[in-house]
Amino acid sequence: MPRETKTYRAIREQLSEAFPGVGAISLDEAAKFYGVSTRTLQRDGTFPRGPHGRVVLESFARWMAG
């Protein structure tokens, strides 16, 4: 099982505060939170998009913590 990076929990907490009670967000919301365009995220081969274009917050936090 992979270990959490040092920044994962802080990022996950920020995401939980920004999107309370939500498990997944849209690509537009993820791009706005990260400060880039949706096209930038779509072109990134490592960006964790789930089914129907939704982004699971845990995966998003893990990706941001890189």
C-alpha positions in Angstrom: 0.0 0.0 0.0 1.5 3.4 -1.0 2.4 5.9 1.7 0.8 9.3 1.9 3.1 12.1 1.0 3.7 14.8 3.6 1.4 17.3 1.8 -1.4 14.9 1.0 -3.4 15.4 4.2 -3.1 19.2 4.0 -4.3 19.2 0.4 -7.1 16.8 1.2 -8.2 19.0 4.0 -8.3 22.1 1.7 -10.3 20.1 -0.8 -12.8 19.0 1.9 -13.2 22.7 3.0 -13.7 23.9 -0.6 -16.1 21.1 -1.5 -17.9 20.0 1.8 -19.8 16.7 1.7 -18.8 15.9 -1.9 -16.8 12.9 -3.0 -16.2 13.9 -6.6 -16.1 17.2 -8.5 -16.3 18.2 -12.1 -13.3 18.8 -14.3 -14.2 22.5 -14.4 -14.2 22.7 -10.6 -10.9 20.9 -10.4 -9.3 23.2 -12.9 -10.6 26.3 -11.1 -9.3 24.9 -7.7 -5.9 24.1 -9.2 -5.7 27.4 -11.1 -5.4 26.1 -14.6 -7.6 25.6 -17.6 -9.6 22.4 -18.2 -7.7 21.8 -21.4 -4.4 21.7 -19.4 -5.8 19.0 -17.1 -7.2 17.1 -20.1 -3.8 17.1 -21.7 -2.0 15.9 -18.6 -1.7 12.1 -19.0 -1.4 11.6 -15.2 -4.5 13.6 -14.2 -6.9 11.2 -12.4 -10.3 11.5 -14.2 -12.9 9.1 -13.1 -16.0 7.9 -14.9 -18.2 10.5 -16.6 -15.4 13.1 -16.3 -15.7 13.4 -12.5 -12.6 13.8 -10.3 -12.6 11.9 -7.0 -11.2 14.2 -4.3 -8.8 11.6 -2.8 -7.3 10.9 -6.2 -7.1 14.7 -7.0 -5.3 15.3 -3.7 -2.9 12.4 -4.3 -2.1 13.8 -7.8 -1.6 17.3 -6.4 0.7 16.0 -3.7 2.6 14.2 -6.4 
